[in-house]
């Protein structure tokens, strides 16, 4: 999806959960655009990653939770084998041939989904009309593209009368973004969008795709700085290339090495000698973050939120110093959260802009003083530095992709 700048508003609120918050806008958009009722639909959530930044495409673990905010896709049949697309973001109708490799814009994601469904024999035979509506800001590092592709894969497969498992849906969505759009992402966003459960974090070992649910009993604030970035042409691809170059050099030391995250921690001295900068710094981040994420999952499973929070601060510093993927706005929010007494805080969603996740304890939840005081301290610091306020909302770990009723 293309970059869309949405300035952070003066918002600090405690939204009540809605069972299907976007089903009416998506269906209404379909009706007003195409003049008929959609056949079926699905929605998928965005995500925040608690730990495991830039480990997914390096074969390491990640620990995300799904957001309440979702993207809904409703679909109906078309006549001529094409995709007819409309999004609530601009309301413009696009007609594309999904077999054409030159598709641009957000339609490229949908074309990639249909190509991958066709390989599985699960694509609508006569094309499809698609309307998408969502609550997730684009370019904020909250998994908006994965929410779109996972919801689209679920809805379009249902239109074709095919039943896919959650893992199959995640695979279709991942390959659509990675292979067809060209974002060199890992599997995290699509896995959590497809498989998440309410009240649970999802530990994903990305090399094997093994998953484990971890109960989450803390409180989270999501601080959106309003800074947006475009991953397709951005530094994510550069960092992935650097990690691949590091693996190629390290294979001289360990020929069987496949994933950077698999380098033995006890061999860090050998790694430092083998790699020049900046490859050394990138590798040290990935290996350290791999250890933090696995240890963090153990702490979270035992309800030890304070030591888990310290790992979040360590992760942010590693992202800032070694991986160089932070931004001044992100650093300011993390520092303000620490001064205000939050258990932990770190950038989430690759970095270079986007959002920070802030961890609070179990006793500071709800509409209580602790949560509000931390949010107000962050807001004051951000306003002094940038003359505007970030968007701050509470996060409740939510469920993954689901079918939605249409109207």
N, C-alpha and C positions, 0 to 999 in steps of 0.2 A: 504494500500500500504506500502511496506517496506521502511525503511529509506534509503535515498539516499543523500550523502554528495555532495553538489555542491558549491565549494568555491566562495565567492563573488568576482566578477571581478571588473576591473577598469572601471566602467560604470556609466555614468551620462548623460542621453539622453532624448530626447523629441520625442517619436515615433509618427509617423502619423498613425491614425486609419486605419485598413484594414477591409473591409466588412466581409470577411470570411478567416481570416488569416491561419487557419489550415486545410482547406478542401482539398487542394492538397496533402500535406504530408500524411494525413490519407488515402485518396483514393489510392495514389501511394504505400503506404505500404501494403494495402490490395491486390492490383494487383500483386506486386512483391512477396508477400508471398503465396497467394492462387491461383494465376493464372487466375483471373477473376475479373469482375467489381462488386463492392458492390451494394446491392439493395437500401439501404437508409442510412441516417446518421443524426446525431444531434450533437450540441455542447452546452456546458454550461460553465458559467464563474466561476472563483474563486471569493473570496470576502475579504473585510476587514471590521472589525467591529468597528464602530465609538465609541459606548458605549454599555455596557452590557456584561462585561466579566465574564464568569462562572455563569451567571444568567439563561441561557436557560434551562439547566437540573435541575434548581431549581425553575422552574415555573415563572420566571420573564421575563422582556422585554429585547429585543436586538434591535440594530439600525445599521444594516450593509448596505453596498453598494456593488454592483457587480463590479468586475474588467473588464477591456478590455481583459485581458489574459484569454484564454479559453482552454478547452479540447474538442477535437472532437472524436466521436466514429462513425465508419462506419461499417455496418453489411451486411451479406448475409446469405443465407440458408446453412445448413450443412446436411449431409445425415444420420448420425447415432445417432442423438439425443444428441450429445456431444457439448461442447463449444470448439472451436478452437480459441485461443487468441494470438494476437501479439501486442506489444507495441513499440512505437518509442524509448523508453528509453533503451531497450536492444536488440530488434529485434529478440528475441527468441520466438519460437512457443510453446504454451502449449495446450495440449488437456486434458480437464477435464470433469468429469461427474458432472454436477451441482447438482445432487441429493446426492452426497457424502459430508458428513459434515466435511471431513478431508482436504478440499482444503486449501492450504496455498498460501502466497504471494498475489499479486494484483488480481489474479484469484478468490480469495475468495470473493472479492467485486462483481465481475460479477456473480459468482455463486449465491450469495445472492440476487442480482437483479432478476435473472431468477426465483429463488424460489418464490419470492414475486409476480412477474408477473404471475406465474402459479396459485397462489391462486386467482388472479383476473380474470383468464381465458384469460390473455393477453400475454402469453409466446409463442415464436415460437415453433410449434409442433415438428419440426424435428431437433432441435438444431440450432446453429448459428456459423458462422465465424465472428470474431470481430477484428477490428484493431483500436487502440487508439493512438492518437498523441496530445500532449499538450504543452503549454507554461508555465505551472505553476510548480515551484519547489516543490518537495515533502518534507514534514517536515518543511516548512517555516511558517506554520500557516495561509495559504491563501486559505484553503478549497479545496485542490487538490483532495481529495478523494470524496468529495461531487460533484465536477464538473464531475468526472469520472462516478459516479453512476447515477447522474441525466441525463447526456447525454446518458449513456447506456440504462437507463430505457425508455427514449423517443425513441431511435433508435430501440431497440428490440421490444417495443410495436408496433411501426409502421411496422416492419417486419412481425409481427403477424396479422396485419390488425386491431389492436385495437387503439381506441382513448381514451387517458387518459387526465383528467384535469391537470393543473399545480399542484394543491394540491395533486392529486393522484400520480403524478410523484415524488413529494417531499416525500410523505409517503413511496413509494416503496424504494427510495434511502436511507431514514433514517433507515428503518427497516433492509435493507441489511447491513448497516454498524454497527448498534447498536446490532441487534439480531443475525446476522450471522457471522460477523467479530469479534465482542466483544469489540468495542470501545464504551465506555459509554458516548457518546456524546449527545447533545441536538438536537433540530430540526432546529437551525438557518441556518447552512450551506446549507442544502438541500432546505429550504424555499426560501432563497434569490437566490440560483442558478436556481430555477424553476420559481420564480415570479418577479424578479427584473425588473425595468423599467429604461431607460436612464435618467440621471439627477435627480434621486430620491433615497433617502434612504428609507429603508423598516423597519418600526417599527413593530416588531412581539411580541405579548404577548404570550409567549410560553405555558402557562397553558391552554389557550383557542384556540390558533392558530389564533387569530384575527390579522389582518394586516392593516396597514395604510401607505400610501405613503407620504413622507415628502420631499418637494423640497429642493435640496441642491445647494447652490450658492457659496460655498467657493472653495478653491483650496486645494488639498491634495498632499503630497509627501509620497511615500512608501519607507521606508528604510529597505532593507533586510540585516540583519547582517551576513548572511551565516551560522548561528548556527542552526543545525537541531536537531529534537527530534522525538522519536517514541511514539505516543500516546497510542497505543494498550497495550504496556507493561509499560507505563510511569506513571507519577504522576497525570494525569487527572483522572484515575480510583481511585487513592488514595483520591483525593480531593472529588470526588463524594461520595465515601464511608463515608468520614468525614461529609459531608453535610447530608447524610441520617441518620447518627448517631445523629447529632444535632437535626434533626426533631423528631427522636424517643424520645429523652430526653425532647424536648419542648412540646410534646404532653401531658406530665404530667401537664403542665401549661395550655395548650390550646388543648383539645382533638380533636377538629375538624380540626386541622392544617394538611394540605396535602403537601404544598410547603413551603420551607424555605423562599422564597421571599414574602410570604403572612404574615409573622410575623408582627404585628403592630409596626410601628416606635415608637409610644408612650410607648411601653412596652420594650424598650431597657434595662432599669435597671433590669427588671425581667429576661431578656435573659442572661445578664451578670452574674447574680447570679445562674442561672440554669445550665450554661454550663462551663465545664472546658476547659482549653487550650489543644490543638489548636482549638477545636470545636467553642469556643467563637469567636476567630479571623475570622474563616471561615464564620460564620454566620453574623458577623458584616460587612464583605465585601459584602456579597450577598445582605443584606438589604440596605446598603448604595448605592450599585451599581444600585439596582432597582430604588431607588429614583432619582439618577443622570440621569438614562436613560430616565425616563418619563419626567423629567424636561428638559433634553437636547432636546428631541423631540419638546417640546413646543418652546424652544429658537430657534431651527433650523427652525421651521415653520415660525417664525417671522423674520428670517434673522439676528438674533443677534449672530454673530459669535464669538465675543470676550468673552462674558460670557460662550458660549458653549465651547470654547477652554479651559477655566479655569476648566471646568468639566473634560476634557480629562486629564489634569495634575493631578487632584484629583483622577481620576480613576487609573492612573498608580501608584500613591503612595499607594493606597489601595491594588492594586495587589501585589506590592512589599512588603509592610509591613504586611498586614493582611492575604492575600491569599498565599503569598510567592511563586509566580509563575513567577517572573521576572528573569533576568539574568544580569550580569555585562554589557554585550554589549548593552542590551536594555536600562538599566539605563543611560549609557553614551550618547546614542543617544538622549534620552529625555532631559537630562540636556543640551546638546549642542544646541538642538532646542530652549529651553527656553532662553538660553543666546543670541542666534541669533535673538530673537524677534518673534518667531512663536507664533500664538495664542494659540496653544495647541499641545500636543504630548502624546502618550501612546503606550504601547505594544498592539498588536492586534493578535488574534488567539491563545488564551489559555496561551501563554507564554513559559517559560523555553527555550527560543531561538526564532528564527523566525524573525519577522519584527516589525517595529514601524510605526505608521501612524502619520503624521505631518500636522497640519491644518494651512493654511495661509488665509489671507483675500481676498475679492473679487478683490481689487485693486492691488494685488500682483501676479496676475495670468499670464497665457500665458508663453511667453519666457522672462518675465520681470525680473528686477533686484532683486526684493524681493525674488522670488522663487529660483533663482540661488544662491543668497548670503546665504540663509539659508542652501541650499544643500552643498555649498562649506564649510561652517563653520562645518557642521556635518562631512563631509569627512575629514577635517583636524584633528578634535578631534579624530576620529576613527583611522586614520592612526597613530597618535602619540601613541595611547594606544595599538594598536594591529598589527601595521606594515602592514596593508592591508586596502583596501578601501571597504566600503559597496556598494551595488547596490542601486541606488536611481532613481526612476522613478515617473513621475506624474500619478495621478489617476483621471480618468474621470468616474463617476458612469455610468454603462452600463446596458444593458438588460439581461434577463435571458435566459433559455433554448430555443433553436429554432431548427427546422429542417434545414439540410444543403444539398445542392446539392452534388451529387457524380459523379465521372468521371472514 
